[in-house]
Amino acid sequence: MLPVIQIGPLAVQLPGLVILAGVWFATLVIDRQARARGENDGSLGNLIFLGLVAGVLGARLGFAARNLNLYVESPLGLLSLQPVALDPAAGGLAALVAALVYGRRRGLSLWPSMDGLTPGLAVVGVAIAVAHVASGDAFGAASDVPWAIELWGARRHPSQFYELLAALGGLALALRFANVSLFAGFLFLAWMSWTAAWVLVLEAFRGDSVLVFGSLRSAQLVSLAALGGALLGMHFRAKRTSC
């Protein structure tokens, strides 16, 4: 694991750098796919940029709202680049709202737009997995399997590498079916089904899971709901198309 790389006097947080590179590469992939479909106005790329900016601002303000005492005495702390000072839920909500507003103003259709964004989402998924490899986050449960790795004082499942393999599978799926048009929304819903399914399975090997109701893993509950929603979405979208 390599959370920080030293470049002269500068200490660079590698996980954050990997995610930024992933977002940049995701934008390139989305633009390339859009050009292949004859869409050259850059709307999806602009949507990603706007959603990213809104997401970062929302995540920082959400964290600040929950930790006001940290910023009352030092308001300039809001400008800190520390990734731990972010609220992912608030950031995701802000990004979603910004994307929906922008899409509505530009007249973008929901399901075709989601299909167009899917290869980029898959790239970001791979970047997040690589960031976990670099940081040591999302670590596995203690295990004595032959391929266990030494991490945080114990031999553990290499859950970060499980995640990376699964994310690469999702990227291969997104690229393979990028030009398959069974119905609008197929690509996004298929990728979402794959992602939710592997999170549901691989979460069992994690050693840092958030537990709810005593012993249930919150990520598994969320992924199970996402998997059910994606499969139902595929059913109803296919049924509507065939009518």
Secondary structure, 3 states (H helix, E strand, C coil): CCCEEEECCEEEEHHHHHHHHHHHHHHHHHHHHHHHCCCCCCHHHHHHHHHHHHHHHHHHHHHHHHCHHHHHCCHHHHHCCCCCCCCHHHHHHHHHHHHHHHHHHHCCCHHHHHHHHHHHHHHHHHHHHHHHHHHCCCCECECCCCCCEEECCEEECCHHHHHHHHHHHHHHHHHHCCCCCCCCCHHHHHHHHHHHHHHHHHHHHECCCCEECCCEEHHHHHHHHHHHHHHHHHHHHHHHHHC
